[in-house]
Amino acid sequence: MTIAERQAREAYDREHPWRHISTFTEDMFGMICELRLSYDREHPWRHISTFTEDMFGMICELRLSYQGMATDQGHRRFFRTNDGWYQIEPPEELWRYAPIIEWRPTGTRLAEHRQRSVIRRAEYGTHEYRGGRLYRKPKSYKLYWRADD
């Protein structure tokens, strides 16, 4: 990491500080943010009480903390709906009782039609097994009968 990259990251950290998950409110629906989770192998339920049900429509970057060591899991983006947290790429649902402890916004929101698309792809999957091999599912097209010209 160069000096300029480090200074840019420090400036970003000052503009977007980490906040406790209880400060997340309903007016932040659809906002892109970063999440920080905490997994304690001995007490996995310890931070579940900080998760509230009013966190809907938010996109987040997942950060995990194992035994007190924060680890960056790449740029996974998430958002919150009534059903739970969904990862955008690849689309899948986040574990319902994930112990989220902190979040920070990035100032961008995800459109509702894109949220619905991610939820549909997470529920139905984007790949399927055919003949023992894994293939990407084709896009869903409108199926209608058309007479020959």
N, CA, C and O atoms as a GROMACS GRO file, in nm:
protein
  596
    1MET      N    1   0.085  -0.117   0.000
    1MET     CA    2   0.000   0.000   0.000
    1MET      C    3   0.090   0.124   0.000
    1MET      O    4   0.181   0.136   0.082
    2THR      N    5   0.064   0.214  -0.093
    2THR     CA    6   0.144   0.335  -0.101
    2THR      C    7   0.099   0.436   0.004
    2THR      O    8  -0.004   0.418   0.069
    3ILE      N    9   0.178   0.541   0.020
    3ILE     CA   10   0.145   0.644   0.118
    3ILE      C   11   0.014   0.713   0.080
    3ILE      O   12  -0.069   0.742   0.166
    4ALA      N   13  -0.004   0.740  -0.050
    4ALA     CA   14  -0.127   0.805  -0.096
    4ALA      C   15  -0.249   0.718  -0.069
    4ALA      O   16  -0.354   0.768  -0.029
    5GLU      N   17  -0.237   0.587  -0.092
    5GLU     CA   18  -0.348   0.496  -0.066
    5GLU      C   19  -0.382   0.492   0.082
    5GLU      O   20  -0.499   0.492   0.121
    6ARG      N   21  -0.278   0.488   0.167
    6ARG     CA   22  -0.300   0.486   0.311
    6ARG      C   23  -0.367   0.615   0.358
    6ARG      O   24  -0.458   0.610   0.441
    7GLN      N   25  -0.323   0.730   0.305
    7GLN     CA   26  -0.384   0.858   0.343
    7GLN      C   27  -0.529   0.865   0.297
    7GLN      O   28  -0.614   0.918   0.368
    8ALA      N   29  -0.558   0.812   0.177
    8ALA     CA   30  -0.696   0.809   0.129
    8ALA      C   31  -0.782   0.721   0.218
    8ALA      O   32  -0.897   0.756   0.248
    9ARG      N   33  -0.729   0.607   0.261
    9ARG     CA   34  -0.805   0.518   0.349
    9ARG      C   35  -0.829   0.582   0.485
    9ARG      O   36  -0.938   0.569   0.541
   10GLU      N   37  -0.729   0.651   0.538
   10GLU     CA   38  -0.746   0.720   0.667
   10GLU      C   39  -0.848   0.832   0.656
   10GLU      O   40  -0.926   0.854   0.749
   11ALA      N   41  -0.849   0.905   0.544
   11ALA     CA   42  -0.949   1.010   0.523
   11ALA      C   43  -1.089   0.949   0.515
   11ALA      O   44  -1.184   1.004   0.570
   12TYR      N   45  -1.101   0.835   0.446
   12TYR     CA   46  -1.229   0.766   0.437
   12TYR      C   47  -1.276   0.722   0.576
   12TYR      O   48  -1.393   0.734   0.609
   13ASP      N   49  -1.183   0.671   0.656
   13ASP     CA   50  -1.217   0.627   0.792
   13ASP      C   51  -1.263   0.744   0.879
   13ASP      O   52  -1.351   0.726   0.963
   14ARG      N   53  -1.205   0.862   0.860
   14ARG     CA   54  -1.249   0.980   0.936
   14ARG      C   55  -1.388   1.025   0.892
   14ARG      O   56  -1.469   1.065   0.976
   15GLU      N   57  -1.416   1.020   0.761
   15GLU     CA   58  -1.547   1.064   0.710
   15GLU      C   59  -1.658   0.966   0.745
   15GLU      O   60  -1.772   1.006   0.766
   16HIS      N   61  -1.624   0.838   0.751
   16HIS     CA   62  -1.724   0.732   0.775
   16HIS      C   63  -1.682   0.648   0.895
   16HIS      O   64  -1.629   0.538   0.876
   17PRO      N   65  -1.703   0.696   1.017
   17PRO     CA   66  -1.659   0.620   1.135
   17PRO      C   67  -1.750   0.500   1.161
   17PRO      O   68  -1.866   0.499   1.119
   18TRP      N   69  -1.697   0.400   1.231
   18TRP     CA   70  -1.775   0.283   1.270
   18TRP      C   71  -1.877   0.324   1.376
   18TRP      O   72  -1.846   0.403   1.465
   19ARG      N   73  -1.999   0.270   1.365
   19ARG     CA   74  -2.107   0.299   1.459
   19ARG      C   75  -2.164   0.169   1.512
   19ARG      O   76  -2.159   0.066   1.445
   20HIS      N   77  -2.218   0.173   1.632
   20HIS     CA   78  -2.281   0.055   1.691
   20HIS      C   79  -2.407   0.021   1.612
   20HIS      O   80  -2.474   0.111   1.562
   21ILE      N   81  -2.439  -0.106   1.601
   21ILE     CA   82  -2.551  -0.150   1.518
   21ILE      C   83  -2.684  -0.099   1.570
   21ILE      O   84  -2.780  -0.088   1.492
   22SER      N   85  -2.694  -0.066   1.698
   22SER     CA   86  -2.820  -0.015   1.752
   22SER      C   87  -2.853   0.125   1.701
   22SER      O   88  -2.966   0.171   1.717
   23THR      N   89  -2.756   0.195   1.641
   23THR     CA   90  -2.782   0.329   1.588
   23THR      C   91  -2.841   0.326   1.448
   23THR      O   92  -2.876   0.431   1.394
   24PHE      N   93  -2.854   0.208   1.388
   24PHE     CA   94  -2.912   0.194   1.254
   24PHE      C   95  -3.063   0.214   1.263
   24PHE      O   96  -3.129   0.148   1.343
   25THR      N   97  -3.119   0.303   1.181
   25THR     CA   98  -3.262   0.333   1.186
   25THR      C   99  -3.328   0.306   1.052
   25THR      O  100  -3.261   0.279   0.952
   26GLU      N  101  -3.461   0.315   1.049
   26GLU     CA  102  -3.538   0.283   0.929
   26GLU      C  103  -3.513   0.381   0.815
   26GLU      O  104  -3.531   0.343   0.699
   27ASP      N  105  -3.474   0.504   0.843
   27ASP     CA  106  -3.453   0.600   0.734
   27ASP      C  107  -3.325   0.571   0.656
   27ASP      O  108  -3.293   0.643   0.561
   28MET      N  109  -3.253   0.467   0.694
   28MET     CA  110  -3.130   0.430   0.623
   28MET      C  111  -3.152   0.312   0.529
   28MET      O  112  -3.056   0.247   0.489
   29PHE      N  113  -3.277   0.282   0.494
   29PHE     CA  114  -3.307   0.170   0.404
   29PHE      C  115  -3.235   0.191   0.271
   29PHE      O  116  -3.235   0.302   0.217
   30GLY      N  117  -3.175   0.085   0.219
   30GLY     CA  118  -3.112   0.090   0.089
   30GLY      C  119  -2.974   0.154   0.087
   30GLY      O  120  -2.913   0.163  -0.020
   31MET      N  121  -2.924   0.197   0.200
   31MET     CA  122  -2.793   0.263   0.205
   31MET      C  123  -2.681   0.160   0.202
   31MET      O  124  -2.686   0.060   0.274
   32ILE      N  125  -2.580   0.185   0.120
   32ILE     CA  126  -2.464   0.097   0.116
   32ILE      C  127  -2.380   0.123   0.240
   32ILE      O  128  -2.356   0.239   0.275
   33CYS      N  129  -2.336   0.017   0.304
   33CYS     CA  130  -2.256   0.033   0.425
   33CYS      C  131  -2.162  -0.085   0.440
   33CYS      O  132  -2.170  -0.182   0.364
   34GLU      N  133  -2.074  -0.078   0.537
   34GLU     CA  134  -1.987  -0.188   0.575
   34GLU      C  135  -2.037  -0.245   0.707
   34GLU      O  136  -2.080  -0.170   0.795
   35LEU      N  137  -2.032  -0.377   0.720
   35LEU     CA  138  -2.073  -0.444   0.844
   35LEU      C  139  -1.951  -0.505   0.911
   35LEU      O  140  -1.857  -0.547   0.845
   36ARG      N  141  -1.954  -0.508   1.041
   36ARG     CA  142  -1.851  -0.580   1.117
   36ARG      C  143  -1.923  -0.680   1.207
   36ARG      O  144  -2.009  -0.642   1.287
   37LEU      N  145  -1.886  -0.807   1.192
   37LEU     CA  146  -1.946  -0.914   1.271
   37LEU      C  147  -1.845  -0.964   1.374
   37LEU      O  148  -1.725  -0.941   1.360
   38SER      N  149  -1.895  -1.032   1.476
   38SER     CA  150  -1.808  -1.089   1.578
   38SER      C  151  -1.851  -1.232   1.604
   38SER      O  152  -1.964  -1.257   1.645
   39TYR      N  153  -1.761  -1.327   1.579
   39TYR     CA  154  -1.787  -1.467   1.607
   39TYR      C  155  -1.696  -1.513   1.720
   39TYR      O  156  -1.574  -1.514   1.705
   40ASP      N  157  -1.755  -1.549   1.830
   40ASP     CA  158  -1.681  -1.604   1.943
   40ASP      C  159  -1.720  -1.751   1.951
   40ASP      O  160  -1.837  -1.782   1.976
   41ARG      N  161  -1.626  -1.840   1.931
   41ARG     CA  162  -1.658  -1.983   1.925
   41ARG      C  163  -1.719  -2.035   2.055
   41ARG      O  164  -1.802  -2.125   2.053
   42GLU      N  165  -1.677  -1.979   2.168
   42GLU     CA  166  -1.730  -2.026   2.295
   42GLU      C  167  -1.869  -1.969   2.324
   42GLU      O  168  -1.951  -2.036   2.386
   43HIS      N  169  -1.895  -1.846   2.280
   43HIS     CA  170  -2.023  -1.780   2.306
   43HIS      C  171  -2.075  -1.718   2.176
   43HIS      O  172  -2.070  -1.595   2.162
   44PRO      N  173  -2.125  -1.799   2.080
   44PRO     CA  174  -2.165  -1.743   1.951
   44PRO      C  175  -2.288  -1.653   1.960
   44PRO      O  176  -2.316  -1.578   1.866
   45TRP      N  177  -2.363  -1.660   2.070
   45TRP     CA  178  -2.484  -1.579   2.084
   45TRP      C  179  -2.458  -1.444   2.150
   45TRP      O  180  -2.552  -1.369   2.172
   46ARG      N  181  -2.334  -1.411   2.182
   46ARG     CA  182  -2.302  -1.296   2.264
   46ARG      C  183  -2.350  -1.163   2.204
   46ARG      O  184  -2.401  -1.078   2.277
   47HIS      N  185  -2.335  -1.143   2.073
   47HIS     CA  186  -2.366  -1.014   2.012
   47HIS      C  187  -2.498  -1.013   1.936
   47HIS      O  188  -2.529  -0.915   1.868
   48ILE      N  189  -2.577  -1.120   1.946
   48ILE     CA  190  -2.703  -1.126   1.872
   48ILE      C  191  -2.801  -1.020   1.922
   48ILE      O  192  -2.883  -0.972   1.845
   49SER      N  193  -2.793  -0.984   2.049
   49SER     CA  194  -2.888  -0.887   2.105
   49SER      C  195  -2.871  -0.748   2.044
   49SER      O  196  -2.961  -0.665   2.057
   50THR      N  197  -2.757  -0.721   1.978
   50THR     CA  198  -2.737  -0.589   1.918
   50THR      C  199  -2.806  -0.577   1.783
   50THR      O  200  -2.813  -0.468   1.728
   51PHE      N  201  -2.856  -0.688   1.729
   51PHE     CA  202  -2.921  -0.688   1.598
   51PHE      C  203  -3.068  -0.651   1.615
   51PHE      O  204  -3.140  -0.717   1.690
   52THR      N  205  -3.113  -0.548   1.546
   52THR     CA  206  -3.252  -0.506   1.557
   52THR      C  207  -3.326  -0.531   1.428
   52THR      O  208  -3.265  -0.542   1.322
   53GLU      N  209  -3.458  -0.541   1.435
   53GLU     CA  210  -3.540  -0.575   1.320
   53GLU      C  211  -3.571  -0.457   1.229
   53GLU      O  212  -3.632  -0.476   1.124
   54ASP      N  213  -3.531  -0.336   1.266
   54ASP     CA  214  -3.564  -0.220   1.182
   54ASP      C  215  -3.455  -0.186   1.082
   54ASP      O  216  -3.451  -0.074   1.030
   55MET      N  217  -3.366  -0.282   1.052
   55MET     CA  218  -3.255  -0.257   0.960
   55MET      C  219  -3.288  -0.317   0.823
   55MET      O  220  -3.247  -0.429   0.793
   56PHE      N  221  -3.361  -0.244   0.741
   56PHE     CA  222  -3.408  -0.298   0.614
   56PHE      C  223  -3.348  -0.222   0.496
   56PHE      O  224  -3.333  -0.100   0.504
   57GLY      N  225  -3.316  -0.292   0.389
   57GLY     CA  226  -3.274  -0.232   0.263
   57GLY      C  227  -3.134  -0.177   0.260
   57GLY      O  228  -3.102  -0.098   0.170
   58MET      N  229  -3.049  -0.214   0.351
   58MET     CA  230  -2.915  -0.157   0.356
   58MET      C  231  -2.815  -0.247   0.287
   58MET      O  232  -2.819  -0.369   0.304
   59ILE      N  233  -2.725  -0.190   0.208
   59ILE     CA  234  -2.619  -0.266   0.144
   59ILE      C  235  -2.494  -0.249   0.227
   59ILE      O  236  -2.463  -0.139   0.272
   60CYS      N  237  -2.422  -0.357   0.249
   60CYS     CA  238  -2.310  -0.350   0.341
   60CYS      C  239  -2.191  -0.429   0.289
   60CYS      O  240  -2.205  -0.521   0.208
   61GLU      N  241  -2.074  -0.392   0.336
   61GLU     CA  242  -1.953  -0.471   0.311
   61GLU      C  243  -1.925  -0.551   0.437
   61GLU      O  244  -1.918  -0.495   0.546
   62LEU      N  245  -1.908  -0.680   0.421
   62LEU     CA  246  -1.892  -0.768   0.536
   62LEU      C  247  -1.750  -0.764   0.589
   62LEU      O  248  -1.654  -0.778   0.514
   63ARG      N  249  -1.739  -0.742   0.719
   63ARG     CA  250  -1.611  -0.755   0.789
   63ARG      C  251  -1.636  -0.846   0.908
   63ARG      O  252  -1.735  -0.830   0.979
   64LEU      N  253  -1.547  -0.939   0.930
   64LEU     CA  254  -1.566  -1.035   1.038
   64LEU      C  255  -1.461  -1.015   1.146
   64LEU      O  256  -1.353  -0.962   1.120
   65SER      N  257  -1.493  -1.056   1.266
   65SER     CA  258  -1.398  -1.051   1.377
   65SER      C  259  -1.398  -1.188   1.445
   65SER      O  260  -1.496  -1.225   1.510
   66TYR      N  261  -1.290  -1.263   1.429
   66TYR     CA  262  -1.277  -1.395   1.491
   66TYR      C  263  -1.189  -1.383   1.613
   66TYR      O  264  -1.072  -1.345   1.603
   67GLN      N  265  -1.244  -1.416   1.731
   67GLN     CA  266  -1.169  -1.413   1.856
   67GLN      C  267  -1.100  -1.278   1.877
   67GLN      O  268  -0.987  -1.273   1.925
   68GLY      N  269  -1.166  -1.170   1.840
   68GLY     CA  270  -1.112  -1.037   1.861
   68GLY      C  271  -1.021  -0.987   1.751
   68GLY      O  272  -0.972  -0.874   1.759
   69MET      N  273  -0.996  -1.069   1.648
   69MET     CA  274  -0.910  -1.026   1.537
   69MET      C  275  -0.998  -0.990   1.419
   69MET      O  276  -1.064  -1.078   1.362
   70ALA      N  277  -1.000  -0.863   1.380
   70ALA     CA  278  -1.082  -0.820   1.266
   70ALA      C  279  -1.018  -0.869   1.138
   70ALA      O  280  -0.897  -0.855   1.118
   71THR      N  281  -1.098  -0.927   1.050
   71THR     CA  282  -1.049  -0.973   0.921
   71THR      C  283  -1.136  -0.914   0.812
   71THR      O  284  -1.259  -0.911   0.825
   72ASP      N  285  -1.075  -0.868   0.706
   72ASP     CA  286  -1.148  -0.812   0.593
   72ASP      C  287  -1.181  -0.926   0.497
   72ASP      O  288  -1.090  -0.994   0.449
   73GLN      N  289  -1.308  -0.946   0.469
   73GLN     CA  290  -1.351  -1.056   0.383
   73GLN      C  291  -1.375  -1.010   0.239
   73GLN      O  292  -1.461  -1.065   0.171
   74GLY      N  293  -1.301  -0.911   0.193
   74GLY     CA  294  -1.320  -0.863   0.057
   74GLY      C  295  -1.431  -0.761   0.050
   74GLY      O  296  -1.474  -0.708   0.152
   75HIS      N  297  -1.477  -0.734  -0.068
   75HIS     CA  298  -1.578  -0.631  -0.088
   75HIS      C  299  -1.714  -0.695  -0.111
   75HIS      O  300  -1.774  -0.678  -0.218
   76ARG      N  301  -1.762  -0.767  -0.015
   76ARG     CA  302  -1.896  -0.825  -0.023
   76ARG      C  303  -1.996  -0.718   0.016
   76ARG      O  304  -1.983  -0.658   0.122
   77ARG      N  305  -2.095  -0.694  -0.068
   77ARG     CA  306  -2.196  -0.593  -0.041
   77ARG      C  307  -2.324  -0.660   0.005
   77ARG      O  308  -2.362  -0.765  -0.047
   78PHE      N  309  -2.390  -0.600   0.103
   78PHE     CA  310  -2.512  -0.655   0.161
   78PHE      C  311  -2.619  -0.548   0.171
   78PHE      O  312  -2.589  -0.428   0.172
   79PHE      N  313  -2.745  -0.591   0.180
   79PHE     CA  314  -2.854  -0.500   0.212
   79PHE      C  315  -2.956  -0.574   0.296
   79PHE      O  316  -2.959  -0.698   0.297
   80ARG      N  317  -3.039  -0.499   0.367
   80ARG     CA  318  -3.135  -0.555   0.463
   80ARG      C  319  -3.276  -0.543   0.408
   80ARG      O  320  -3.313  -0.440   0.352
   81THR      N  321  -3.356  -0.649   0.424
   81THR     CA  322  -3.498  -0.648   0.390
   81THR      C  323  -3.576  -0.700   0.509
   81THR      O  324  -3.519  -0.726   0.616
   82ASN      N  325  -3.708  -0.716   0.492
   82ASN     CA  326  -3.790  -0.773   0.598
   82ASN      C  327  -3.749  -0.916   0.631
   82ASN      O  328  -3.763  -0.960   0.745
   83ASP      N  329  -3.696  -0.989   0.532
   83ASP     CA  330  -3.660  -1.129   0.550
   83ASP      C  331  -3.520  -1.148   0.606
   83ASP      O  332  -3.490  -1.255   0.660
   84GLY      N  333  -3.433  -1.049   0.596
   84GLY     CA  334  -3.297  -1.063   0.647
   84GLY      C  335  -3.197  -0.990   0.559
   84GLY      O  336  -3.235  -0.911   0.473
   85TRP      N  337  -3.070  -1.019   0.582
   85TRP     CA  338  -2.961  -0.959   0.505
   85TRP      C  339  -2.931  -1.046   0.384
   85TRP      O  340  -2.930  -1.169   0.394
   86TYR      N  341  -2.906  -0.983   0.269
   86TYR     CA  342  -2.871  -1.053   0.146
   86TYR      C  343  -2.739  -1.002   0.092
   86TYR      O  344  -2.713  -0.882   0.091
   87GLN      N  345  -2.655  -1.097   0.048
   87GLN     CA  346  -2.531  -1.061  -0.020
   87GLN      C  347  -2.563  -1.038  -0.167
   87GLN      O  348  -2.642  -1.113  -0.224
   88ILE      N  349  -2.502  -0.936  -0.228
   88ILE     CA  350  -2.536  -0.901  -0.366
   88ILE      C  351  -2.465  -0.990  -0.466
   88ILE      O  352  -2.531  -1.050  -0.551
   89GLU      N  353  -2.334  -1.002  -0.460
   89GLU     CA  354  -2.259  -1.087  -0.553
   89GLU      C  355  -2.163  -1.175  -0.476
   89GLU      O  356  -2.079  -1.122  -0.404
   90PRO      N  357  -2.171  -1.305  -0.487
   90PRO     CA  358  -2.280  -1.382  -0.546
   90PRO      C  359  -2.402  -1.375  -0.455
   90PRO      O  360  -2.389  -1.368  -0.333
   91PRO      N  361  -2.522  -1.376  -0.514
   91PRO     CA  362  -2.643  -1.358  -0.434
   91PRO      C  363  -2.670  -1.475  -0.340
   91PRO      O  364  -2.683  -1.590  -0.383
   92GLU      N  365  -2.678  -1.443  -0.212
   92GLU     CA  366  -2.715  -1.543  -0.112
   92GLU      C  367  -2.760  -1.470   0.014
   92GLU      O  368  -2.729  -1.353   0.034
   93GLU      N  369  -2.833  -1.543   0.098
   93GLU     CA  370  -2.884  -1.483   0.221
   93GLU      C  371  -2.782  -1.499   0.334
   93GLU      O  372  -2.722  -1.606   0.349
   94LEU      N  373  -2.763  -1.393   0.412
   94LEU     CA  374  -2.673  -1.398   0.527
   94LEU      C  375  -2.743  -1.474   0.640
   94LEU      O  376  -2.865  -1.467   0.653
   95TRP      N  377  -2.666  -1.545   0.719
   95TRP     CA  378  -2.718  -1.620   0.832
   95TRP      C  379  -2.805  -1.530   0.919
   95TRP      O  380  -2.762  -1.421   0.956
   96ARG      N  381  -2.926  -1.574   0.951
   96ARG     CA  382  -3.024  -1.491   1.022
   96ARG      C  383  -2.974  -1.441   1.157
   96ARG      O  384  -3.006  -1.329   1.196
   97TYR      N  385  -2.897  -1.521   1.229
   97TYR     CA  386  -2.850  -1.482   1.362
   97TYR      C  387  -2.704  -1.437   1.362
   97TYR      O  388  -2.633  -1.455   1.460
   98ALA      N  389  -2.660  -1.380   1.251
   98ALA     CA  390  -2.523  -1.331   1.243
   98ALA      C  391  -2.502  -1.219   1.345
   98ALA      O  392  -2.581  -1.124   1.348
   99PRO      N  393  -2.400  -1.229   1.426
   99PRO     CA  394  -2.378  -1.129   1.533
   99PRO      C  395  -2.315  -1.000   1.480
   99PRO      O  396  -2.194  -0.981   1.492
  100ILE      N  397  -2.395  -0.915   1.422
  100ILE     CA  398  -2.347  -0.788   1.368
  100ILE      C  399  -2.327  -0.692   1.484
  100ILE      O  400  -2.417  -0.673   1.566
  101ILE      N  401  -2.208  -0.630   1.492
  101ILE     CA  402  -2.182  -0.540   1.603
  101ILE      C  403  -2.162  -0.396   1.559
  101ILE      O  404  -2.194  -0.305   1.635
  102GLU      N  405  -2.110  -0.373   1.437
  102GLU     CA  406  -2.085  -0.237   1.392
  102GLU      C  407  -2.118  -0.223   1.245
  102GLU      O  408  -2.120  -0.321   1.170
  103TRP      N  409  -2.143  -0.100   1.203
  103TRP     CA  410  -2.168  -0.069   1.064
  103TRP      C  411  -2.117   0.072   1.036
  103TRP      O  412  -2.100   0.152   1.128
  104ARG      N  413  -2.093   0.100   0.909
  104ARG     CA  414  -2.062   0.237   0.869
  104ARG      C  415  -2.114   0.260   0.728
  104ARG      O  416  -2.096   0.174   0.642
  105PRO      N  417  -2.176   0.374   0.704
  105PRO     CA  418  -2.236   0.401   0.573
  105PRO      C  419  -2.132   0.447   0.473
  105PRO      O  420  -2.028   0.501   0.509
  106THR      N  421  -2.164   0.426   0.345
  106THR     CA  422  -2.080   0.480   0.238
  106THR      C  423  -2.152   0.589   0.161
  106THR      O  424  -2.092   0.654   0.076
  107GLY      N  425  -2.281   0.611   0.189
  107GLY     CA  426  -2.354   0.721   0.128
  107GLY      C  427  -2.422   0.689  -0.003
  107GLY      O  428  -2.464   0.782  -0.072
  108THR      N  429  -2.434   0.563  -0.040
  108THR     CA  430  -2.499   0.524  -0.165
  108THR      C  431  -2.615   0.431  -0.134
  108THR      O  432  -2.607   0.352  -0.039
  109ARG      N  433  -2.722   0.440  -0.213
  109ARG     CA  434  -2.839   0.354  -0.192
  109ARG      C  435  -2.860   0.262  -0.312
  109ARG      O  436  -2.822   0.295  -0.424
  110LEU      N  437  -2.922   0.147  -0.286
  110LEU     CA  438  -2.954   0.049  -0.389
  110LEU      C  439  -3.101   0.063  -0.427
  110LEU      O  440  -3.188   0.074  -0.340
  111ALA      N  441  -3.129   0.062  -0.557
  111ALA     CA  442  -3.267   0.076  -0.606
  111ALA      C  443  -3.349  -0.047  -0.565
  111ALA      O  444  -3.296  -0.157  -0.549
  112GLU      N  445  -3.480  -0.026  -0.549
  112GLU     CA  446  -3.568  -0.135  -0.504
  112GLU      C  447  -3.574  -0.248  -0.605
  112GLU      O  448  -3.580  -0.365  -0.566
  113HIS      N  449  -3.574  -0.217  -0.736
  113HIS     CA  450  -3.581  -0.325  -0.835
  113HIS      C  451  -3.453  -0.410  -0.834
  113HIS      O  452  -3.458  -0.529  -0.864
  114ARG      N  453  -3.341  -0.350  -0.800
  114ARG     CA  454  -3.217  -0.427  -0.788
  114ARG      C  455  -3.220  -0.514  -0.662
  114ARG      O  456  -3.167  -0.625  -0.663
  115GLN      N  457  -3.281  -0.465  -0.555
  115GLN     CA  458  -3.296  -0.547  -0.435
  115GLN      C  459  -3.381  -0.670  -0.465
  115GLN      O  460  -3.346  -0.781  -0.425
  116ARG      N  461  -3.492  -0.650  -0.537
  116ARG     CA  462  -3.579  -0.764  -0.572
  116ARG      C  463  -3.505  -0.865  -0.659
  116ARG      O  464  -3.524  -0.985  -0.643
  117SER      N  465  -3.421  -0.816  -0.750
  117SER     CA  466  -3.345  -0.905  -0.837
  117SER      C  467  -3.247  -0.990  -0.757
  117SER      O  468  -3.234  -1.110  -0.781
  118VAL      N  469  -3.179  -0.930  -0.662
  118VAL     CA  470  -3.084  -1.005  -0.579
  118VAL      C  471  -3.157  -1.109  -0.495
  118VAL      O  472  -3.109  -1.222  -0.482
  119ILE      N  473  -3.271  -1.072  -0.437
  119ILE     CA  474  -3.348  -1.166  -0.355
  119ILE      C  475  -3.393  -1.285  -0.439
  119ILE      O  476  -3.384  -1.399  -0.394
  120ARG      N  477  -3.442  -1.259  -0.560
  120ARG     CA  478  -3.488  -1.367  -0.648
  120ARG      C  479  -3.372  -1.461  -0.683
  120ARG      O  480  -3.387  -1.583  -0.679
  121ARG      N  481  -3.256  -1.404  -0.718
  121ARG     CA  482  -3.141  -1.487  -0.753
  121ARG      C  483  -3.089  -1.564  -0.632
  121ARG      O  484  -3.041  -1.676  -0.647
  122ALA      N  485  -3.099  -1.505  -0.512
  122ALA     CA  486  -3.055  -1.576  -0.391
  122ALA      C  487  -3.148  -1.692  -0.359
  122ALA      O  488  -3.103  -1.797  -0.315
  123GLU      N  489  -3.277  -1.674  -0.381
  123GLU     CA  490  -3.374  -1.780  -0.350
  123GLU      C  491  -3.369  -1.894  -0.451
  123GLU      O  492  -3.375  -2.010  -0.413
  124TYR      N  493  -3.356  -1.860  -0.580
  124TYR     CA  494  -3.361  -1.963  -0.683
  124TYR      C  495  -3.224  -2.011  -0.727
  124TYR      O  496  -3.212  -2.114  -0.794
  125GLY      N  497  -3.119  -1.937  -0.692
  125GLY     CA  498  -2.984  -1.977  -0.730
  125GLY      C  499  -2.949  -1.932  -0.870
  125GLY      O  500  -3.038  -1.907  -0.952
  126THR      N  501  -2.821  -1.923  -0.899
  126THR     CA  502  -2.775  -1.882  -1.031
  126THR      C  503  -2.709  -1.997  -1.106
  126THR      O  504  -2.675  -1.982  -1.223
  127HIS      N  505  -2.689  -2.112  -1.040
  127HIS     CA  506  -2.626  -2.228  -1.103
  127HIS      C  507  -2.711  -2.352  -1.078
  127HIS      O  508  -2.790  -2.356  -0.984
  128GLU      N  509  -2.695  -2.453  -1.163
  128GLU     CA  510  -2.767  -2.578  -1.147
  128GLU      C  511  -2.681  -2.693  -1.197
  128GLU      O  512  -2.591  -2.674  -1.279
  129TYR      N  513  -2.708  -2.813  -1.145
  129TYR     CA  514  -2.637  -2.932  -1.188
  129TYR      C  515  -2.715  -2.999  -1.300
  129TYR      O  516  -2.835  -3.024  -1.288
  130ARG      N  517  -2.644  -3.028  -1.411
  130ARG     CA  518  -2.703  -3.103  -1.523
  130ARG      C  519  -2.602  -3.208  -1.566
  130ARG      O  520  -2.491  -3.175  -1.607
  131GLY      N  521  -2.641  -3.333  -1.556
  131GLY     CA  522  -2.550  -3.440  -1.597
  131GLY      C  523  -2.426  -3.449  -1.511
  131GLY      O  524  -2.320  -3.490  -1.560
  132GLY      N  525  -2.436  -3.410  -1.384
  132GLY     CA  526  -2.322  -3.419  -1.295
  132GLY      C  527  -2.227  -3.301  -1.302
  132GLY      O  528  -2.126  -3.299  -1.231
  133ARG      N  529  -2.256  -3.203  -1.387
  133ARG     CA  530  -2.170  -3.084  -1.398
  133ARG      C  531  -2.248  -2.960  -1.359
  133ARG      O  532  -2.369  -2.953  -1.377
  134LEU      N  533  -2.177  -2.862  -1.304
  134LEU     CA  534  -2.239  -2.737  -1.258
  134LEU      C  535  -2.239  -2.636  -1.372
  134LEU      O  536  -2.133  -2.602  -1.426
  135TYR      N  537  -2.357  -2.586  -1.408
  135TYR     CA  538  -2.372  -2.487  -1.515
  135TYR      C  539  -2.441  -2.363  -1.461
  135TYR      O  540  -2.520  -2.370  -1.367
  136ARG      N  541  -2.412  -2.249  -1.523
  136ARG     CA  542  -2.480  -2.126  -1.490
  136ARG      C  543  -2.620  -2.132  -1.551
  136ARG      O  544  -2.636  -2.170  -1.668
  137LYS      N  545  -2.721  -2.094  -1.474
  137LYS     CA  546  -2.858  -2.096  -1.526
  137LYS      C  547  -2.875  -1.988  -1.632
  137LYS      O  548  -2.818  -1.880  -1.620
  138PRO      N  549  -2.952  -2.017  -1.736
  138PRO     CA  550  -2.978  -1.912  -1.835
  138PRO      C  551  -3.070  -1.806  -1.778
  138PRO      O  552  -3.143  -1.830  -1.682
  139LYS      N  553  -3.064  -1.687  -1.837
  139LYS     CA  554  -3.152  -1.579  -1.793
  139LYS      C  555  -3.297  -1.617  -1.819
  139LYS      O  556  -3.327  -1.689  -1.914
  140SER      N  557  -3.385  -1.570  -1.734
  140SER     CA  558  -3.527  -1.600  -1.752
  140SER      C  559  -3.583  -1.508  -1.860
  140SER      O  560  -3.570  -1.386  -1.853
  141TYR      N  561  -3.645  -1.567  -1.958
  141TYR     CA  562  -3.704  -1.491  -2.068
  141TYR      C  563  -3.855  -1.505  -2.062
  141TYR      O  564  -3.907  -1.598  -2.001
  142LYS      N  565  -3.925  -1.411  -2.125
  142LYS     CA  566  -4.069  -1.425  -2.138
  142LYS      C  567  -4.097  -1.535  -2.239
  142LYS      O  568  -4.050  -1.532  -2.353
  143LEU      N  569  -4.174  -1.631  -2.197
  143LEU     CA  570  -4.209  -1.740  -2.287
  143LEU      C  571  -4.349  -1.715  -2.341
  143LEU      O  572  -4.446  -1.712  -2.266
  144TYR      N  573  -4.357  -1.696  -2.469
  144TYR     CA  574  -4.487  -1.677  -2.532
  144TYR      C  575  -4.483  -1.739  -2.670
  144TYR      O  576  -4.378  -1.747  -2.733
  145TRP      N  577  -4.600  -1.782  -2.715
  145TRP     CA  578  -4.609  -1.846  -2.844
  145TRP      C  579  -4.620  -1.740  -2.951
  145TRP      O  580  -4.693  -1.642  -2.935
  146ARG      N  581  -4.548  -1.759  -3.059
  146ARG     CA  582  -4.556  -1.666  -3.171
  146ARG      C  583  -4.568  -1.748  -3.299
  146ARG      O  584  -4.492  -1.842  -3.321
  147ALA      N  585  -4.662  -1.709  -3.381
  147ALA     CA  586  -4.683  -1.780  -3.507
  147ALA      C  587  -4.569  -1.750  -3.604
  147ALA      O  588  -4.509  -1.642  -3.600
  148ASP      N  589  -4.540  -1.847  -3.691
  148ASP     CA  590  -4.437  -1.826  -3.792
  148ASP      C  591  -4.480  -1.718  -3.889
  148ASP      O  592  -4.598  -1.705  -3.922
  149ASP      N  593  -4.383  -1.640  -3.936
  149ASP     CA  594  -4.414  -1.534  -4.034
  149ASP      C  595  -4.424  -1.589  -4.173
  149ASP      O  596  -4.449  -1.514  -4.268
   0.00000   0.00000   0.00000
